[in-house]
Amino acid sequence: MPRSSAVYKESYNRCLEAIAEIGTGGNLPPETEIAETWGISRTTVRAVLKRLSKTGIIDWEGRRKAILRLPHSEDFFTSEETITTAEKVETAFMELILGGDLAPGTILRESELARSFGTSPSAVREFLIRFSRFGLIEKEPNRHWVLRGFTRSFAEELFDVRELFEQRAFDQMLERGPEDRTWKALVALQAEFERISADIENRYMEFPRMDEAFHKLLFEQLQNRFVEDFFGVVTMVFHYHYRWRKSGELTRNRLATREHLEIIAALREGDRQKARDAFARHLQSARTSLLESVHWEEEG
């Protein structure tokens, strides 16, 4: 799928979520504001508005974008339609690791991965090169890629950096106040977290997607290319890693869902200290969960 198509469809879904938050009778913000908020072009914004108008969700006339109805589940593009080729390769790779329980030392061949993922060898090679910077895979000279071990020290180092970035991002957001875009965007995630929480036994596998969306908003608002690149490995470790013990996944996700709702509740109240404390507890809980829930290579 061309990146432009994936970006358009993802932007359309995000606009539907914004419409659900604003409610019937409200209005969408100006095109320039939408483009700046989501980092997309004015052309993409107009394409999104055109579809919203065609489906009867908004009445678009000039600067007026009145919301006529709330979106239904069938209005959204599916997750398969909103991912780029790079994201498709990343997801397929992580699913391979999860499903195959590959041991350290496993050889990874680009051509075989490309056939399995239904994509080009160049797309696979690009992903593996980018992924190799984190030390979890390595290419032997003039040979194949090799899957390396995932150690406790690697995870601890990773989390130390994650805390530095995320705490800085969260504090900056709090300083800007309730009118800050990231603040509003985090609050807008409440309904989805509540849906997961209300039926956690059946929907706990949906939590990683929402957790990623929550923390990605914080990373993005720093507008730092190095931070954004780092977010990729954070996502991999915390949502896809093949050594997580699956037996405690429901319990972990139930706790984390509740923690996200506590943070959002504090933000809705405008209580900065309460939000800061809830966020600190969540980071500590996430660290503990990772260190206690992973089968470490050095443990055998």
N, C-alpha and C positions, 0 to 999 in steps of 0.2 A: 504494500500500500504506500503510495507517495506520502512523504511527510506532510505536505500541504493538506492532504485529505484527512490525515489523522489529527492534525492540529485543528482543522475546522470542526471535525466531529467532537473532539474533546472540548473545544470552546463552546460548541452548541450545548453540550451536556452541562457545562458549568453555568451557562446562561439560564438554563432551565432550573438549576438549583437556586440561582439568584432570584428568579421569578417566584419560586415557591416560598422563598424567604420574604420577599417584598409583599406578595399577596395580590389578589384580584383588586383592581381599581387603582393600583399604584402605577408608577412609571419607571422604565429603565433609565439609567443615567445617559449622558451624552456619549456619542460614539468615541470621542477622544478619550474619555474617562474609562470606558470599557477596554479600549485598546491598551491603555497604559496599565490598567490594573492587571490584566492577564498577559501582557507582553506579546500581543498579537498585532497584526497589521489592520489598518482601517478597511482594507479589502475583505479580510476575513470577518471582521465585525459586520460589515454590510451583508455578506453572504449569510451569516447567522441570523441577522434581523429579517432578511428576506424569507428564510425558511420559517421563522417564528410567525411572520405575518401570513404566509401561505397556509399554515396549519391552524390558523385562527387563535393562536395563543396571545398575540399582541395586535394592536391596531397601530400601524406605523405610518405616520404621515408627517413628513418633514422632521422636526426635532421631537415631535410627540411620539412616544412609544408606550401607549397605554396597555396595561395587562388586562386581557379579557377573560382568561381562565387560567387555572393552575395546570401544570403539566401532569400527564399520566405516565405510568411506567413505560407504556409503549412508545411514548414520544422520545425517549432516550435512545441513543445509539448504544449498542452492546459494547462491552469492554474489548472484545476482539476487533471491533471496528475502529477503536480510538487509539490503538497502539501503533507506533512506528516500527519500521523493520528492525532498528536497533533494539527497541523494547521487546519485540517478538523474539529475537535471538536470545536476549538476556533471560526472559521468562522461560523459554524452552530449555536453556542451559541449566537453570536452577531446578526445573522440574525433572530434568534428567538426573541431576545429582540427588534430588530427593527420592525419586522413584527407584533408582538403581543402587543406592547405598554404596557408591563407589568409594573404594579404600584409597588412602594415600599411596601414590606410586602408579595409579591408573594412567595409562597412556590415552591421550585425547587426540584424535586425527581430524583435521579440519574438513576433509572431504566427507568423512563419515557423519560428522556433526551436521554439515550442510544438507546432506540427503535426509537425515533424520528430522531436521528442523524445517525442511521445505524452503530453504533460502540459498543464497549464493555463498560459495566458499569465501569470497572477499568480505561479505558481511560478518561471517563467523570469525575470520581472521582479525578484522577490526575490533570485534568485541573481545577476543582473547588477548590481544595486545593491550587494550585498555585495562582489562581485568587483571593482567599479569603484574601491573604496578603495585598491587596490594600484597604480593608475595604468596598468594594461595595457589597459583598455577605458575609454571615455569617452562620455557622452551629450551630443550637441550640443543646445543649447537648442531645445525644441519639435520635435526631430527624432529621428533614430534613434541607436542605439549605434554606435560606431566602434572597431575594433580598432587599438590603438596598437602601437608598436614595443617590443621587449624588448632593453634595452641591457646592455652589460657592467657599467656602473656600478650599474644597478639590481640585478643579480645579486650584485655584490660587497657592496653595502649589505645585501642580504637575508641573505647568508651571515654577515656580521659579527654581525648580531642573532641568527641561528640559533646560532652558536657560543656567544654569551653565555648564552642560555637553556639550551641542551643541556648545556653544561659545568657550569653551576650545578646542574641537575637531577641529572646523573651524580654530582657530588661529594656532594650531599646524600644520595643513595642509598648511596654508599660509606660515608658516616659512620654511617648507620643499621645497616649490616652485613647478613650473609647471611639474616637472618630478615625483612628488609624485603620487603614485598609486591612492589614493583617489581623488586627483585633477583631474587626467585623467578620472577616473570612473564617476565623476560628470559631466564633460564636455561631456562624451559619451551619457548621457541621453538627450542631447539637441534635437535630432531628434524626440524622442517620445513626449516630451513636446510640440514641435512645431506642431506635428500632432494633439494633443489634442486641442491646441490653435486655429488651423486653422478651426476646426469644433466644437468649444466649446459647441454650443447649443445641439449637438447630442452626444458628447463624454465627457461631464463634469463628468459623473459618473466613468470614467476611471482615473480621476485625483488622487483619494486617493491611488490607487496602485502605481502610479509613485511618489507621495509625500512620501509614505512609503519607497520606494526604495532609494530615494534621502537622506532622513534623516538616514536611516539604515546604509548607507555607512559611515556617520560621526560617528555614535555610535560605529560601529564595529572597526574603525581604532584606537579607544582608547585602544582596547584589554583589557577591564576591565569587568570581569564577572558580577559585580554589575550594571554597566551601561547597559550591554546587557539585563539583567533581567528587568531593569527599562523600556527599550524600549518597552516591551510588553504592559505595561499599557498605555504608550504614544500612541501606535497604537490604542488600544481599545478606548480611550477617543476621539482622534481626527478623527478617521475614522469610528467608529462603533456605537458611543453612541446613545442610543435610544431616547434621549430627544432633539436631534438637530431639529430645526425648518426647515423643508424641503423646505419651500417657498424661502429661500435665498440661497439655495445650489448652483445654477448656478452662481450667482453673486460672492459668496465666492470662488468657484473653478476657475472662470475666473481670479479673482485678484491674487490668489495664483499661478496659472500657469504662469502669467506674471511675478510675482516676482521671481519664479524659473529661468525663462529664463534670467532675468536681472542678477542674480547671475552667471549663467553659462556664459553669454556674458562677464562679467568682468573677469572671470577665463580664458576664451579663449584669452582675450587681455593681460593677465598677470598683470592686474592692481589690486594689493592686496588691496589698500585702497578702491577702488571702489567696490570690491567684499565684503569687510568687511562691508561697509556701506549698501550695498544691502541686505546682510544677516541679519544685525541688523534690517532693516526695515521689513524684512519678519517675523522675530520672534515677533516683536511688533504687526504686522498685525495679526499674528496667535493668539496671546493672546487676542487682541481686538475682533477678530472674534468669539473665543470660548466664551468669557464672554457675548457677545451680542446676540449670536445665540442659546444658550441653555436655555431650560425651566427649571429653578432651582426649586428643590423640595420645598425650603422655600418660593417660590413665590406662591405656591398653584396651 
